[in-house]
Amino acid sequence: MDVSRGLENLPVTVWPRLEEPPGFQYSPDHVAAAECGPDPSEISFQGCSCQSASCLASMCSCLPYAENYKNSCINYEGNELEYSKPIFECNVMCQCGESCQNRVVQRGLQFRLEVFKTAKKGWGLRTLDFIPKGRFVCEYAGEILNFREACRRVQLQSANDSNYIIAIREHLCDGQIMETFVDPTHTGNVGRFLNHSCEPNLIMVPVRIDSMVPKLALFADRDICAEELSYDYSGRHRNSFPALQREQEKPQGEKLKKKPCYCGAKLCTGFLPYDGSLFCEQETTGCPKETL
């Protein structure tokens, strides 16, 4: 069985073969939620005018800081402790060629992935191939929501419901915070099967291509052999400030019942990360309002 139903470069297999993951509409890219979020398919960038086959940072408008990638690997140079440099890939409006080195995430899956049943964590995702450090693995794609709709969906859930909503908070140079809310519960891609780890092997980086709505791109944070793939739901891994939060559970009255973490890491905190920002009242002035 191919979970992606032929929509990815490579089929995404399932193990055990006789079991099937929960049903959802597969989409390799973000989609707009009906009348409650920005349109991720809207082309927002003019594109570069480079005439060469591959763009250079000194000449390309899509590379205002430095090369984003080296040999298809994310450029960690100067970012060993945190990753904060904005990434813009060349897009459909650019004059450079399809072989441009600044086109990585848009090329889709390059490694064989498999959805599998874990012992304690439900479904998970693993790689069947060796993945070198810095290579792009997959996106976390889903419906793009505004803040109000994200709050509504989270607050409708019971304590036993799985919550896939991610809130990405990007700190801008002028002190403002740009927020993006992604929900792959009903429409999403293979990234929805990734589990949390307190010592993850993936890092999530917002990457913009055609739209101001970022792709949530997951890159290998180290060399990865055939093993389960994971990222830190709290967003603290390689960030000075949490850049993203994935809501975990609705508070029960004044007491918060945390969900146990089964990542097995030596430095495991014992509980899954929790962010209660989407449980504040929608008219409360303290709630974040600056969204895409």
Secondary structure as GFF3:
##gff-version 3
##sequence-region A 1 292
A	DSSP	beta_strand	13	15	.	.	.	ID=ss1
A	DSSP	beta_strand	25	26	.	.	.	ID=ss2
A	DSSP	beta_strand	31	32	.	.	.	ID=ss3
A	DSSP	beta_strand	69	70	.	.	.	ID=ss4
A	DSSP	beta_strand	73	74	.	.	.	ID=ss5
A	DSSP	beta_strand	87	88	.	.	.	ID=ss6
A	DSSP	three_ten_helix	105	107	.	.	.	ID=ss7
A	DSSP	beta_strand	113	117	.	.	.	ID=ss8
A	DSSP	beta_strand	123	127	.	.	.	ID=ss9
A	DSSP	beta_strand	136	139	.	.	.	ID=ss10
A	DSSP	beta_strand	142	145	.	.	.	ID=ss11
A	DSSP	alpha_helix	147	155	.	.	.	ID=ss12
A	DSSP	beta_strand	166	171	.	.	.	ID=ss13
A	DSSP	beta_strand	177	188	.	.	.	ID=ss14
A	DSSP	three_ten_helix	190	193	.	.	.	ID=ss15
A	DSSP	beta_strand	195	196	.	.	.	ID=ss16
A	DSSP	beta_strand	202	208	.	.	.	ID=ss17
A	DSSP	beta_strand	215	220	.	.	.	ID=ss18
A	DSSP	beta_strand	230	231	.	.	.	ID=ss19
A	DSSP	beta_strand	244	246	.	.	.	ID=ss20
A	DSSP	three_ten_helix	277	279	.	.	.	ID=ss21
###
